[in-house]
Amino acid sequence: MKTLREVKVGETVKVKKLHGEGAVKRRIMDMGITKGTDVFVRKVAPLGDPIEVTVRGYELSLRKADTEMIEVE
């Protein structure tokens, strides 16, 4: 299982599955990250948190903890 946290800068991946419970999973889905969505990793902050991605045509910053819940292929 590969998570969004393991993806290198400049790579585009497809969301395979969302892990997590309740409000956290709902918040990730509300940001537009759903199964089958393409996600491009733009930047990673110097200390690794947050990670900036492009999803559905807009830029989004995600915490490391949130990216571990997003399974990609």
N, C-alpha and C positions, 0 to 999 in steps of 0.2 A: 504494500500500500504506500503510494507516494502522496505526500501532502503538499499544499501550496507553499508551505515554509521551505521545502527542499528545492523548489524551482529556482533556477539561476536567472539573473537579470538578463533581459532580452529574449526570453523564451515565452512562447504562447502555449497554454495548456487548456484542456477542456475539463470542466467540473464533472466528476463522476458521481460523487455522493457527498452529502452534508452530514456530519456527525454532530453531536451536541444535543442539548435538551431545551425545551421550552423557549423562553425569551431570547436566549442567545442565538439559537437556530433561526428564530423568526426575524431577529435583527439582521442577520447575515442575508437572509432571503429578501428582506425589504430593501437592502442595498443593491439588489439586482443579481446576486450570485445564487443561481439556481442550477439544477442538473442540466448539463448540455451546453452551458454558457462558456464561451471562450474568454480566457483571462490572460492578459499580457502583463508580465512583471516589468515595470519601468525602472524602479529604483529601490534600493534597500538603504536605510539610514546607517550611518557609520557604526553604531552599536547593534545593528540588526533589528531595531524596533523603532518605528513602524516600517511596513513594506508598502510601497506605492504601486498600485496596479491600475490598468485600464480595463474597464468592463462595461460593455454596452455603450461605448463611445464617451465615457467620462472617467476622470481620474478619481481614485479612491485610495485612502490610506487605511491599512488594516493592522491591528496589533498582532504580534507573534502568536499569542494564545489563540486568536481567532483563526489564523491561517493553518494552525495544526488541526482544526476541525474540518477543513475543506480537502476532501480526497480528489485528486486529479489524475488524468492520464495523458 
